[in-house]
Amino acid sequence: MSTTTEAAKSAAATPVRCQRIGCDAMFTDDNNPEGSCQYHPSAPLFHDGMKEWSCCKQRSHDFSLFLAIPGCTTGKHTTEKPVTKAVSANRPKATPVQSSQQTVGADACARCRQGFFCSDHGSQPKVQKPAATNDTNKEPVEKSSVPPPKKKVDINEPRTCRNKGCGKSYKEKDNHDSACDYHPGPAVFHDRMRGWKCCNIHVKEFDEFVEIPPCTKGWHNADAV
């Protein structure tokens, strides 16, 4: 008998966690006076991003601040879980209250949903499923900035320079940094005037436009755009 009594006393002296919503305190049977527990007796209300305790009408947009709102009722600590469900303002019909004899899953547990410790389901956070990946959301693979190698050119092969204002035929063996006379800037056509932006010369007639002398020297280029 003495062994059984000592075991009972030891169990009574072991701290356990209060299951009331808003309390979450540790207590023992020997230290559980009336008024030591401060909790919310009613379910929370969620509507349009607002969280509200239906029992005391305290509310907050931030979930962390909402959980920090102190309980509005006092009493004794208990290990019995309250049977409450979160109320949605979008549903006018009252939701049925589950019997305390039924097994409540973690998804339907009032304490688990609100982030409190739950003796039935533990304090481990839910394992979130990885978001489904979509090929369209993948970042494009960065292409190499190294330009492709130029094709081999026969230095004795005649080529035509495509620089603006040049158009001459040349061989690569004779090409150098002042072999080409050309216009680097774009041609401008505006209000019946024609000219080159690079040298700021404009004429009315097209024949005069063609005869405007190039203003820059450089290499011949058969691949210019």
Secondary structure as GFF3:
##gff-version 3
##sequence-region A 1 225
A	DSSP	alpha_helix	2	13	.	.	.	ID=ss1
A	DSSP	beta_strand	16	17	.	.	.	ID=ss2
A	DSSP	beta_strand	26	27	.	.	.	ID=ss3
A	DSSP	beta_strand	37	39	.	.	.	ID=ss4
A	DSSP	beta_strand	44	47	.	.	.	ID=ss5
A	DSSP	beta_strand	50	53	.	.	.	ID=ss6
A	DSSP	beta_strand	59	60	.	.	.	ID=ss7
A	DSSP	alpha_helix	63	67	.	.	.	ID=ss8
A	DSSP	beta_strand	73	75	.	.	.	ID=ss9
A	DSSP	beta_strand	87	88	.	.	.	ID=ss10
A	DSSP	alpha_helix	110	113	.	.	.	ID=ss11
A	DSSP	three_ten_helix	135	137	.	.	.	ID=ss12
A	DSSP	beta_strand	158	160	.	.	.	ID=ss13
A	DSSP	beta_strand	169	171	.	.	.	ID=ss14
A	DSSP	three_ten_helix	172	174	.	.	.	ID=ss15
A	DSSP	beta_strand	180	182	.	.	.	ID=ss16
A	DSSP	beta_strand	187	190	.	.	.	ID=ss17
A	DSSP	beta_strand	193	196	.	.	.	ID=ss18
A	DSSP	beta_strand	201	203	.	.	.	ID=ss19
A	DSSP	alpha_helix	206	210	.	.	.	ID=ss20
A	DSSP	beta_strand	216	218	.	.	.	ID=ss21
###
